[in-house]
Amino acid sequence: MIKQFLTDVHWGDIDYLLVDTPPGTSDEHLSIVEYLQGYNPDGAILVTTPQAVSILDVQKELNFCRKVNLPILGVVENMSGYVCTHCAECTNIFSSGGGSKLCDKYNVDFLGSIPIDPSLALLLDSCSSTSTAAAIADGNQAAANPAAAAVPNLDRASAFLSKYQSSPLNTKFSAIAKYVDSNLTN
């Protein structure tokens, strides 16, 4: 299935192809690297949580990437604290700083920390999955063909994006994306 997904799909002219894999260094990871090799992938972004067991998994992934000559663009620490829905204070409910320490040890860029933020889940839950998917699809259609007739779900997509852009996580995700993008284009 991985081969079909990566080699039989006509992706068209895309800037990025993101492949989210489970932790580890299994045959699936080897297959992905093998099938993408001809496309000269820019690299991998590794995601960890602050806990020691996750750091150990990501160490293996980091060594795997180096062994197969897949550049490492950086590490993101996910679930790095919990943002209170009442006061917006971020509390470390797990250990903290594991991702940063890993990066220091392996001389890899630390891209940032992403806390658990219930406000994002509430924002996503406020839209039905069907209407959100339709709104995003219509937004993509409008971006591809601005001269087209009115797009029915564009207002809903704009409202969703507006709410998201005012969320604290947008700042964190944007900083990571800008850093990665600037390092890929330079």
N, C-alpha and C positions, 0 to 999 in steps of 0.2 A: 504494500500500500504506500509506503514511503517513496519508493521509486516512482510509482504512478503520480503521486502528488507533486514530486519535484521535477520529473522529467516529461510527463505527458500533458501537463496543464500548460496552456498558452497564457503566460502571465502578462504579456503585452509589455508596454514601456512603463516599468515601475522604478521608483527611486529606492525603495526598501522592501525586503521580504523578511519579515520577522517570524522566526520559528520558535515557539515556546515548547520546551521539552521538560520532561520530569527530571528530578535530580539523578545524578549518576553518570556512568560512562558505559552504558550498555551497547548492545548491537545496534539499537536504533540510532544512537549518536554516531557510531562509526558509519552507518549507512548514510546519514544526513551529510556528514563531512565528505564522504566519497562521492555522492551524487552532486554536491554543490561545488566540488573542486574545480570543475571546468569553468565555473562562473567567477572564479577568484573572489570569494566572499571577503568582505571588509573585516569581519571579525565577529566575536561573540561578546555579548554582555552577560555576565554571570550575576545571578540573583541569589542572595543568601538571607537568612534571618540571623539575629544576633547570637542565637544559641550555639554552643560548642559543637553539637552533633551536625548542625547545618553547615557550620564552618568547615568541618572535616569533609563533608560531601563536596563542598565547593572547592576545597583544596584538590580533591581528586579530579574534578572537572577542569580546574586550572592546569593541572599537570597534563591531563588528556589533551587540552587545547594546544599546549606547547609541544607535546609529542607529535601531533598531527599537523603542526605548523599553521594553526588557526589563530590569527592575532586576537588578543584579548583587549577589547575596547575599554573595559572597566568592570567594576563590581558595584551593584546596588544592594543596599541593606533594606529589605522589606520587613514589615511588621516591627519597625523600630519605634516602639512606644505606642501608646493609645491616646488619642485626642478626645478629651472629655466633651460631650455634646452640650454641656451647660456652661462651662467656663473656657473651653478651648485650650486648656492646659494639656501638655503632652507629658504623660507619665510612662516611665520605662517599666512595663510589666514583665518583661523578660530581661535578660542581661542586655548590655548595650555596648556598642563600639566594636563588635566582633568583625564586621565587614571592613572597617577602617584598619584594624590591626592586621587582618589578612592581607590587605593591599600593601601595607608597609612591609610586611614580611616578604612578599613576592614581587615588590616593585611594580605594582599595577595601579592604575588610576582608580580612586574611589569616587564614584559618580554621585553619591548622595544616599540619604536615608529617607525612607517612606514609612510614615506611621500608619497604624490602623486608624482610619478616620470614618466613624459611622455616618458623618454627613454625606460622604460620597455614596455610601450604600443607600441612604435615604433619598438622595437625588436620583439615583438610578431606579429605585423602587417607585418613585413618584411617576415614572413613565412606564406604560405597559411595554413589554418587550416587542410586541408587534408594532406598536406605534413608533417606538424608538428606532427599530430597524428600518421601517418605512421612511421615517424622517431623515435618517442618515443616508439611505439610498437616494432619496430625492435631493438631498443636499449635494451628494456626489454628482447627480445628474445635472443639477444647476451649475455646479462648478465646471463640468465638462462642456456644457453648452449654455452659456449665459443668455443667449438670444432666444432660447426656447420659451414656450408659453409658460404661464405661471405654474409653479410646482406646488402641488397640494399640501405637502407636509413640511415645506421649508420653514414656515413660521414656528412650528413645533421644534424643528431641529435648531433653529436660531435661539429659541427660548432655552432649550436644554444647554446649548453651548454657552449662552450668556450666564446661566446659573453656574455651570462648571467653571467658567473662566474667573468667576468671583470666589471660587472655593480656594482654601489654602493649599490643597494638593496640586492645583494647577501650577502654582509657582514652582513647586518641587519637580513635577514632571517636566515642565517647560525648561527648567535649568538643566536637567539631565539630557533632554532631547537636544537642546542647543549645543551643549558641550560635545555630545557624540557627533552631531551634524557638522560642527566646525572642525572636528578632528578628521572626519571622513572627506571633507571637501578641501582640506589643506594638504 
